[in-house]
Amino acid sequence: MHDIWNPWHGCIRKSEGCDHCYMYFLDQMRGGDGSQIYRTKAGFNYPLQKDRSGQYKIKSGEMIRVCMTSDFFLKEADPWRADAWDIIRARSDVIFFLLTKRPERVADCLPPDWGEGWENVFFNVSAENQKRADERIPILLDLPFKHKGVMCAPFIGRVSLRKYLEAGQIEQVLCDGENYDGARPCNFDWVKLLREECEAHNVTFVFCGTGRRFIKDRKLYHIEGNALQSRQAHLSGMSYQGKPMEFRLYDDFGYPVPPEKRYQPYFREKCQTCGMKPVCNGCSNCGKCNP
């Protein structure tokens, strides 16, 4: 996918949300071991790569999800993180979505020129259940980031964020069910609660997918396939657009990148009913699917 940057691969399980990790599952299918952590080769400098015309492959204004097969603040990645920060600093025209289950390590892992935070970094913590929400979100609120969010995925337990949303720092909440082996059920009542709390505080809420096991009106549904899960999430009408996030982005010369100069995602017809659409970079026109 064109909106993912994995500077390193592999991770160490941290909490309940990791029990059926999709990265471990997919690595095992390929004969690999997800606990083996290594710096990627061709992919490490992806945000700096250019096409044949000399233009960046990642365009100004794109939001890039970082370390989707690891954790940006993993201890084992300490030797490589400074180089990754250099790349994020260099691409001040791109938004970098960071997600961690290790917020307690973040303060000691920030670059020396961090100050009150960089405008192009969107920092998120995982909160798969109430226990982890109460453990991680207070740390999130104390950290110096310009943009903050919460991701309830895999959504395996009821979560109330009301007291954290009242602080006015959280700009977005995402939730998604669980997939692959051992998928635990996601309950529609949990989704509705998060939606209600986010709407009450004008915070964007995105219901990305149901997961393979979904409970609605006390009935358990088996929903196979990411596309169907995402479509069902969209049809639920649960996603809510709150106060828009405003990222101040700058080009290589330090000039602001105005909205009209930023990347505009392109969506195909089938994208219109995808639960991920509100937070997706759109189609990359790779040619692998039918027009």
C-alpha positions as CSV (number, residue, x, y, z in Angstrom):
1,M,0.0,0.0,0.0
2,H,1.3,3.5,-0.9
3,D,0.3,5.0,2.5
4,I,2.5,2.8,4.7
5,W,6.1,3.2,5.7
6,N,7.8,0.3,7.6
7,P,11.4,1.4,8.5
8,W,11.7,-1.7,10.5
9,H,9.8,-5.0,10.8
10,G,9.0,-7.4,13.6
11,C,7.8,-6.7,17.2
12,I,7.5,-8.1,20.7
13,R,4.0,-8.7,22.0
14,K,3.0,-6.1,24.6
15,S,-0.6,-6.6,25.7
16,E,-3.9,-8.3,25.1
17,G,-4.3,-6.7,21.7
18,C,-1.2,-8.5,20.5
19,D,-2.4,-12.0,21.3
20,H,-3.5,-12.6,17.7
21,C,-1.3,-10.2,16.0
22,Y,-1.9,-10.0,12.2
23,M,1.8,-9.4,11.5
24,Y,2.8,-12.6,13.3
25,F,0.1,-14.5,11.5
26,L,1.2,-13.2,8.0
27,D,4.8,-13.8,8.8
28,Q,4.1,-17.3,9.8
29,M,2.2,-17.9,6.6
30,R,5.4,-16.9,4.7
31,G,7.6,-19.1,6.8
32,G,8.9,-16.2,8.9
33,D,8.9,-15.2,12.6
34,G,7.3,-12.0,13.6
35,S,9.5,-11.7,16.7
36,Q,12.6,-11.3,14.5
37,I,13.2,-7.5,14.4
38,Y,15.2,-5.9,11.6
39,R,15.7,-2.6,9.8
40,T,14.2,-2.8,6.4
41,K,16.5,-2.2,3.4
42,A,14.8,-0.8,0.4
43,G,11.9,0.5,2.5
44,F,13.8,2.4,5.1
45,N,14.1,5.6,3.1
46,Y,10.7,5.3,1.3
47,P,9.5,8.9,2.2
48,L,12.7,10.2,0.4
49,Q,12.4,8.1,-2.7
50,K,11.6,9.8,-6.0
51,D,10.1,8.7,-9.3
52,R,11.7,8.9,-12.7
53,S,10.7,12.5,-13.1
54,G,12.5,13.5,-9.9
55,Q,9.3,14.0,-7.9
56,Y,8.8,12.4,-4.5
57,K,6.8,9.2,-4.6
58,I,5.0,10.4,-1.5
59,K,3.3,13.7,-2.3
60,S,2.9,16.8,-0.2
61,G,-0.1,16.5,2.1
62,E,-0.3,12.7,2.2
63,M,-0.7,10.9,5.5
64,I,1.7,8.0,5.9
65,R,1.1,5.3,8.5
66,V,4.4,4.4,10.1
67,C,5.5,1.0,11.4
68,M,2.4,-1.0,10.7
69,T,4.4,-4.2,11.1
70,S,6.2,-3.1,14.3
71,D,6.1,-0.2,16.9
72,F,7.9,3.0,16.2
73,F,8.9,3.2,19.9
74,L,10.1,-0.4,20.3
75,K,13.2,-0.7,22.4
76,E,14.9,-2.9,19.8
77,A,14.6,-0.2,17.2
78,D,16.5,2.4,19.3
79,P,19.6,2.3,17.1
80,W,17.6,3.2,14.0
81,R,15.1,5.7,15.3
82,A,17.3,8.8,14.9
83,D,17.6,8.1,11.2
84,A,13.8,7.8,10.9
85,W,13.3,11.1,12.8
86,D,15.7,12.7,10.2
87,I,13.5,11.5,7.4
88,I,10.3,12.8,9.1
89,R,12.1,16.1,9.7
90,A,13.1,16.3,6.1
91,R,9.6,15.6,4.8
92,S,7.9,18.4,6.7
93,D,5.3,18.5,3.9
94,V,4.0,14.9,4.8
95,I,1.9,13.8,7.7
96,F,3.3,10.9,9.6
97,F,0.8,8.8,11.6
98,L,2.6,7.2,14.6
99,L,0.8,4.5,16.6
100,T,2.2,2.8,19.7
101,K,1.5,0.5,22.6
102,R,4.5,1.9,24.4
103,P,3.8,5.5,25.2
104,E,5.8,5.2,28.4
105,R,9.0,5.1,26.2
106,V,8.1,8.1,24.0
107,A,9.5,11.0,26.1
108,D,13.0,9.5,26.1
109,C,12.8,8.7,22.3
110,L,12.1,12.2,20.9
111,P,14.7,14.0,18.9
112,P,16.6,16.9,20.6
113,D,14.9,19.6,18.5
114,W,11.4,18.3,19.2
115,G,10.3,21.2,21.4
116,E,6.5,21.2,21.8
117,G,6.2,18.9,18.8
118,W,6.3,18.8,15.0
119,E,3.3,19.9,13.0
120,N,3.6,16.9,10.6
121,V,3.4,14.2,13.3
122,F,0.1,12.7,14.3
123,F,0.6,10.6,17.5
124,N,-1.8,7.8,18.5
125,V,-1.9,5.2,21.2
126,S,-3.7,1.8,21.0
127,A,-6.5,1.2,23.4
128,E,-7.9,-2.2,22.8
129,N,-9.9,-2.3,26.0
130,Q,-10.6,0.0,29.0
131,K,-7.5,-1.3,31.0
132,R,-5.1,-0.2,28.2
133,A,-7.0,3.0,27.6
134,D,-6.6,4.0,31.2
135,E,-3.0,3.0,31.1
136,R,-1.9,4.7,27.9
137,I,-4.1,7.8,27.3
138,P,-3.0,9.7,30.4
139,I,0.5,9.4,29.1
140,L,-0.6,10.5,25.7
141,L,-2.2,13.6,27.2
142,D,1.1,14.5,29.0
143,L,3.3,14.2,25.9
144,P,4.3,17.2,23.7
145,F,2.6,16.4,20.4
146,K,0.6,18.9,18.2
147,H,-1.8,16.2,17.1
148,K,-3.1,13.3,19.1
149,G,-5.5,10.4,18.5
150,V,-6.6,7.0,19.9
151,M,-7.0,3.7,18.0
152,C,-9.3,1.1,19.5
153,A,-8.0,-1.9,17.5
154,P,-8.4,-4.7,17.8
155,F,-11.5,-3.6,19.6
156,I,-11.8,-6.5,22.1
157,G,-13.5,-4.8,25.1
158,R,-15.8,-1.9,26.0
159,V,-14.0,1.4,26.1
160,S,-15.2,4.8,27.4
161,L,-13.1,7.8,26.5
162,R,-15.4,10.5,27.8
163,K,-13.1,11.8,30.6
164,Y,-10.1,11.9,28.1
165,L,-12.0,13.6,25.4
166,E,-12.9,16.4,27.8
167,A,-9.3,17.5,27.8
168,G,-9.7,18.7,24.3
169,Q,-6.5,17.2,23.0
170,I,-7.7,14.1,21.2
171,E,-8.6,14.9,17.6
172,Q,-9.6,11.5,16.2
173,V,-10.7,8.1,17.4
174,L,-10.5,5.0,15.2
175,C,-11.9,1.5,16.0
176,D,-11.8,-1.8,14.1
177,G,-12.5,-5.4,14.9
178,E,-10.1,-8.3,14.9
179,N,-9.1,-10.6,12.1
180,Y,-7.1,-13.8,11.4
181,D,-6.7,-16.7,13.7
182,G,-8.5,-16.5,17.1
183,A,-10.4,-13.3,16.2
184,R,-12.3,-12.1,19.3
185,P,-15.7,-10.5,18.8
186,C,-16.3,-6.8,18.5
187,N,-19.6,-5.6,20.0
188,F,-21.7,-3.0,18.2
189,D,-22.7,-1.5,21.6
190,W,-19.1,-0.6,22.2
191,V,-18.9,1.1,18.8
192,K,-22.1,3.1,19.5
193,L,-20.7,4.3,22.9
194,L,-17.5,5.6,21.3
195,R,-19.5,7.3,18.5
196,E,-21.8,9.0,21.1
197,E,-18.8,10.2,23.2
198,C,-16.9,11.5,20.2
199,E,-19.9,13.3,18.8
200,A,-20.6,15.0,22.1
201,H,-17.0,16.5,22.0
202,N,-16.9,17.1,18.2
203,V,-14.1,14.6,17.8
204,T,-13.8,12.7,14.5
205,F,-14.8,9.0,14.9
206,V,-14.1,6.4,12.3
207,F,-15.6,2.9,12.4
208,C,-13.1,1.1,10.1
209,G,-14.3,-2.4,10.1
210,T,-16.4,-5.0,12.1
211,G,-13.7,-7.7,12.3
212,R,-14.5,-11.4,11.6
213,R,-16.7,-11.8,14.7
214,F,-19.2,-9.1,15.3
215,I,-22.0,-8.9,17.9
216,K,-25.1,-6.9,17.2
217,D,-28.4,-7.1,19.2
218,R,-26.8,-10.0,21.1
219,K,-26.3,-12.1,17.9
220,L,-22.9,-13.2,16.8
221,Y,-22.1,-12.7,13.1
222,H,-19.3,-14.3,11.2
223,I,-18.1,-11.7,8.6
224,E,-15.3,-13.0,6.4
225,G,-13.2,-10.7,4.3
226,N,-11.8,-7.2,4.9
227,A,-13.9,-5.7,2.1
228,L,-17.2,-7.0,3.6
229,Q,-16.2,-6.0,7.1
230,S,-15.4,-2.5,6.0
231,R,-18.6,-2.2,4.0
232,Q,-20.7,-3.3,6.9
233,A,-18.9,-0.7,9.1
234,H,-19.7,2.0,6.5
235,L,-23.4,0.9,6.2
236,S,-23.8,1.2,10.0
237,G,-23.5,5.0,9.7
238,M,-21.4,5.2,12.9
239,S,-18.5,7.3,11.5
240,Y,-18.6,10.9,12.5
241,Q,-16.7,13.9,11.1
242,G,-15.8,16.2,14.0
243,K,-13.7,19.3,14.0
244,P,-11.2,19.2,11.1
245,M,-7.5,18.6,11.9
246,E,-5.2,21.4,10.7
247,F,-1.7,20.3,9.9
248,R,0.8,23.1,9.1
249,L,3.0,21.6,6.5
250,Y,6.2,23.1,4.9
251,D,8.1,22.4,1.7
252,D,11.8,21.9,1.3
253,F,12.4,25.6,1.4
254,G,10.4,26.2,4.6
255,Y,7.4,27.7,2.8
256,P,3.9,26.7,3.9
257,V,2.2,24.2,1.7
258,P,-1.4,25.6,1.0
259,P,-4.4,23.2,0.9
260,E,-4.7,23.6,-2.9
261,K,-1.1,22.3,-3.4
262,R,-1.6,19.3,-1.2
263,Y,-2.3,15.7,-2.4
264,Q,-5.9,15.1,-3.1
265,P,-6.9,11.4,-2.8
266,Y,-8.6,9.6,-5.7
267,F,-11.3,7.1,-4.9
268,R,-12.9,4.6,-7.2
269,E,-16.6,3.8,-7.1
270,K,-16.1,0.8,-4.8
271,C,-14.2,3.0,-2.4
272,Q,-17.4,5.0,-1.6
273,T,-18.7,2.3,0.7
274,C,-15.5,1.5,2.5
275,G,-15.3,2.2,6.2
276,M,-11.7,3.2,5.9
277,K,-12.4,6.0,3.3
278,P,-12.4,8.9,5.8
279,V,-8.8,8.1,6.8
280,C,-7.5,6.6,3.5
281,N,-5.0,8.1,1.0
282,G,-7.2,6.8,-1.8
283,C,-6.3,4.7,-4.8
284,S,-2.7,4.6,-6.0
285,N,-3.8,3.5,-9.5
286,C,-1.3,0.6,-9.3
287,G,-3.3,-1.3,-12.0
288,K,-3.8,-4.4,-9.9
289,C,-7.6,-4.1,-9.7
290,N,-10.3,-3.6,-12.3
291,P,-11.1,0.0,-13.2
